[in-house]
Amino acid sequence: MSTEVARILAAAAHGGFPPPDGSTTILPQPNGRDAGVLSFTAHSVVFLDEDPEWIRAELAAASTDPLVASMTPRFHAALMARTGRQVSTVDLMAVADALPGEPEIELREIRDQGHPRVARALKYRDEVRVWAADGGVLILGRGVAGRMEVAVEVDEGARHRGLGRALATAARQLTPDAVVWAQNTPGNARSVRTFQAAGYRPVGAEALLVAV
């Protein structure tokens, strides 16, 4: 994690946020895969290999309020038309510190790279590892700018038993880094509550431009 995007994320993970001055920082992509927009309190970060003057002009046209311009549908539509990439959703960014010890739930690592969940994760992350539990799945991998990210899946029949929280907590014990990140769709209140209950704290929002 040596890029400027990585530095901003690493600082935010420990409470060091960009200045809340209403401005937008424009940076190059950390790699060919990762592009998008990060939104913190009164500060946005656009990381995209496009003309900064064009980006600022589109931001100005997107909204009369610079505090929200980077997360408006109009701005995202302009980015998609320009790049041919897709913004699927705006997610809540949350982060949690690593924990010592072993997970309390039994996990079985899936090492088959052709497994559907592994194959799908590899489209968006590197160094992917996947574990199965009775009724759920835990996925860890390096996503935006090399940060370690977690995703969990809980079968419908296994819900309301604390499994999602146990999987999210296990990710804090399995991560090789000092922190682990999670992205939640804000409307999925169940997921947001699950990760917050597991100790993940919200730090901002993001809209990723995914190659299609």
C-alpha positions in Angstrom: 0.0 0.0 0.0 2.4 2.7 -1.2 0.1 4.9 -3.3 -1.5 8.1 -2.2 -4.9 6.5 -2.2 -3.5 3.8 0.1 -2.0 6.5 2.4 -5.3 8.2 2.7 -7.1 5.0 3.5 -4.5 4.0 6.0 -4.7 7.3 7.8 -8.6 7.2 7.8 -8.4 3.8 9.4 -6.7 5.3 12.4 -8.8 8.5 12.6 -6.7 10.7 10.4 -9.1 12.2 7.8 -8.6 14.6 4.9 -9.3 18.2 5.9 -13.1 18.9 6.1 -12.8 21.9 3.8 -15.3 21.0 1.1 -12.6 20.3 -1.5 -11.9 17.3 -3.7 -8.6 15.6 -4.1 -7.9 14.1 -7.5 -5.4 11.3 -7.7 -4.2 8.8 -10.3 -5.4 5.2 -10.0 -3.3 3.0 -7.8 -3.5 0.3 -10.4 -5.4 -0.6 -13.6 -8.2 -2.2 -11.7 -9.1 0.2 -9.0 -10.9 3.5 -9.8 -13.6 5.4 -8.1 -14.6 8.0 -5.5 -14.2 8.1 -1.8 -16.3 10.5 0.3 -15.3 11.6 3.8 -16.7 14.4 6.0 -16.6 17.5 3.7 -13.9 16.1 1.6 -13.9 13.8 -1.5 -11.2 11.8 -3.2 -11.5 10.9 -6.9 -8.9 8.3 -8.0 -9.1 8.0 -11.8 -6.7 8.2 -14.7 -8.6 11.0 -16.4 -8.0 14.7 -17.0 -8.3 16.5 -13.7 -9.8 19.6 -15.3 -12.5 17.5 -16.9 -13.3 15.9 -13.5 -13.5 19.3 -11.8 -15.8 20.6 -14.5 -18.1 17.6 -14.1 -18.1 18.0 -10.3 -19.1 21.7 -10.7 -22.0 20.7 -13.1 -23.2 17.8 -10.9 -24.5 19.8 -7.9 -24.7 23.3 -6.4 -23.4 21.8 -3.2 -19.8 20.8 -3.4 -20.1 18.7 -0.3 -22.3 16.1 -2.1 -21.2 16.6 -5.8 -18.9 13.6 -5.9 -21.7 11.2 -4.8 -24.4 12.4 -7.1 -25.9 10.2 -9.8 -25.1 12.9 -12.4 -21.4 12.8 -11.6 -21.3 9.0 -11.6 -23.1 8.9 -14.9 -20.5 11.2 -16.4 -17.7 9.0 -15.1 -19.3 5.9 -16.5 -19.9 7.5 -19.9 -16.3 8.7 -20.0 -14.6 5.5 -18.9 -16.9 2.7 -19.9 -16.8 1.4 -16.4 -19.8 0.7 -14.1 -20.8 2.2 -10.7 -23.0 -0.5 -9.2 -23.7 1.2 -5.8 -22.5 3.6 -3.2 -21.2 1.8 -0.2 -20.5 2.6 3.4 -16.8 2.2 4.2 -16.1 0.6 7.6 -12.9 -0.5 9.2 -11.9 -2.5 12.3 -8.6 -3.3 14.0 -7.2 -6.8 13.9 -7.8 -9.0 16.9 -5.5 -11.6 18.5 -6.5 -15.2 18.9 -8.4 -17.8 16.9 -12.0 -17.5 15.6 -14.5 -19.0 18.0 -16.5 -20.6 15.1 -15.3 -23.6 13.1 -14.1 -22.6 9.6 -13.0 -24.7 6.7 -10.8 -23.0 4.2 -11.8 -23.5 0.5 -8.5 -23.8 -1.5 -10.1 -24.6 -4.8 -9.5 -21.6 -7.0 -12.2 -22.7 -9.3 -14.8 -22.6 -6.6 -17.6 -20.2 -7.6 -17.2 -17.9 -4.6 -13.4 -17.9 -5.0 -13.6 -17.2 -8.7 -16.0 -14.3 -8.2 -13.9 -12.7 -5.4 -10.8 -12.9 -7.7 -12.5 -10.5 -10.1 -12.4 -7.7 -7.5 -9.6 -8.7 -5.1 -6.1 -10.2 -4.9 -4.7 -12.7 -2.4 -8.2 -14.1 -1.9 -8.9 -16.6 0.9 -12.3 -18.1 1.5 -13.6 -20.1 4.5 -16.9 -21.9 4.9 -18.8 -22.3 8.1 -22.0 -24.1 8.8 -24.5 -21.7 7.2 -22.1 -19.1 5.9 -19.0 -18.0 4.1 -16.1 -15.6 5.0 -14.0 -14.0 2.2 -10.8 -12.0 2.7 -8.8 -10.4 -0.1 -6.9 -7.3 -1.1 -9.1 -4.7 -2.8 -8.8 -1.0 -3.4 -5.2 0.1 -3.2 -4.2 -3.1 -1.5 -6.3 -2.8 1.6 -7.5 -6.0 3.2 -11.3 -6.4 2.7 -13.9 -8.8 4.2 -17.2 -10.0 2.8 -19.5 -12.4 4.5 -22.5 -14.4 3.3 -25.1 -16.1 5.6 -27.6 -18.6 4.3 -31.2 -17.6 4.7 -31.9 -20.6 7.0 -28.9 -19.6 9.3 -29.9 -16.0 9.9 -30.8 -14.4 13.3 -28.4 -16.6 15.1 -25.3 -14.3 15.3 -23.4 -16.1 12.5 -22.8 -12.9 10.5 -21.4 -11.1 13.5 -19.2 -14.2 14.3 -17.9 -14.3 10.7 -17.2 -10.5 10.7 -15.3 -10.9 14.0 -13.4 -13.9 12.7 -12.1 -11.7 9.8 -10.5 -9.4 12.4 -8.6 -12.4 13.7 -7.7 -13.8 10.3 -6.5 -10.6 8.6 -2.7 -10.4 8.1 -2.9 -6.6 8.4 -3.4 -4.2 11.2 -6.9 -3.5 10.1 -9.6 -5.0 7.9 -12.1 -3.1 5.7 -15.8 -3.8 4.9 -18.2 -2.2 2.4 -21.9 -2.2 3.2 -24.8 -1.0 1.1 -26.4 1.5 3.4 -29.9 0.2 2.7 -28.9 -3.2 3.9 -29.4 -2.3 7.5 -29.0 -5.9 8.7 -25.5 -6.0 7.2 -24.6 -2.5 8.6 -25.7 -3.5 12.1 -23.9 -6.8 11.9 -20.5 -5.3 11.1 -21.0 -2.5 13.7 -21.8 -5.1 16.3 -18.5 -6.8 15.3 -16.6 -3.6 16.0 -16.4 -2.1 12.6 -16.6 1.7 12.6 -17.9 3.8 9.7 -15.3 6.2 8.1 -16.9 7.3 4.8 -18.5 6.2 1.6 -17.2 4.9 -1.7 -18.4 4.4 -5.3 -16.1 2.1 -7.3 -15.8 2.2 -11.0 -15.6 -1.4 -12.1 -14.4 -2.5 -15.5 -17.1 -4.4 -17.4 
